[in-house]
Amino acid sequence: MERSHQQYRQGESGRIPARSERFFQSGDEWYFSIRRGVDQGPYLSKEGARRALADFIDEEQTFEASLAFTGAVFQ
């Protein structure tokens, strides 16, 4: 990724860390990468992978919020 395309994320300062494209294609199938775990897919289109990623993020945030509500500690 070229530096000119990198942007700060909310709360970031200093040097922008290296980032990679989250979506990738293998043959006719699309996947997305996550930090914890196995690549997710296959999907028929990049748009399908984008929707699945949005669902995945929503589910993760809901899960983490439920743990915070119960007082669970993340490590």
Phi, psi and omega per residue, in radians:
M1 nan 2.343 3.124
E2 -1.324 2.507 -3.113
R3 -1.000 -0.594 -3.093
S4 -1.123 -0.346 3.138
H5 -1.622 -0.196 -3.123
Q6 -1.346 2.539 3.137
Q7 -2.325 2.669 3.015
Y8 -1.225 2.515 3.003
R9 -1.683 2.849 -3.115
Q10 -0.947 2.245 3.099
G11 1.517 -0.088 -3.136
E12 -1.488 2.602 2.988
S13 -2.598 2.933 -3.126
G14 1.410 -2.708 -3.090
R15 -1.198 2.384 3.114
I16 -1.346 2.179 -3.130
P17 -1.243 2.744 3.086
A18 -1.128 2.415 3.112
R19 -2.317 2.651 3.118
S20 -2.086 2.832 3.102
E21 -1.132 2.323 -3.110
R22 -1.378 -0.498 -3.088
F23 -1.777 2.480 3.060
F24 -2.587 2.777 -3.078
Q25 -2.061 2.415 3.029
S26 -2.264 1.941 -3.018
G27 1.133 -2.227 3.129
D28 -1.682 0.078 -3.034
E29 -1.899 2.568 -3.119
W30 -1.940 2.576 -3.124
Y31 -2.395 2.866 2.933
F32 -2.328 2.615 -3.118
S33 -1.693 2.539 3.026
I34 -2.193 2.725 -3.114
R35 -1.170 -0.719 -3.101
R36 -1.872 1.825 3.014
G37 2.053 -2.877 -3.027
V38 -1.526 2.574 3.056
D39 -0.948 2.530 -3.053
Q40 -1.793 2.346 3.127
G41 2.612 -3.019 0.142
P42 -1.537 2.764 3.055
Y43 -2.202 2.680 -3.079
L44 -1.268 -0.378 -3.104
S45 -2.575 2.861 3.072
K46 -1.133 -0.638 3.109
E47 -1.106 -0.677 3.074
G48 -1.091 -0.698 3.094
A49 -1.157 -0.672 3.107
R50 -1.091 -0.771 3.128
R51 -1.121 -0.718 3.133
A52 -1.133 -0.666 3.096
L53 -1.119 -0.754 3.112
A54 -1.043 -0.749 3.092
D55 -1.103 -0.762 3.132
F56 -1.028 -0.814 -3.137
I57 -1.104 -0.763 3.098
D58 -1.018 -0.780 -3.136
E59 -1.129 -0.733 3.125
E60 -1.115 -0.757 -3.139
Q61 -1.148 -0.694 3.103
T62 -1.112 -0.761 3.128
F63 -1.092 -0.840 -3.133
E64 -1.108 -0.653 3.098
A65 -1.139 -0.664 3.130
S66 -1.178 -0.623 3.084
L67 -1.197 -0.696 3.111
A68 -1.103 -0.666 3.131
F69 -1.113 -0.641 -3.119
T70 -1.502 -0.085 3.115
G71 1.533 0.191 3.107
A72 -1.149 2.652 -3.116
V73 -1.927 2.328 3.084
F74 -1.523 2.503 3.041
Q75 -2.314 nan nan
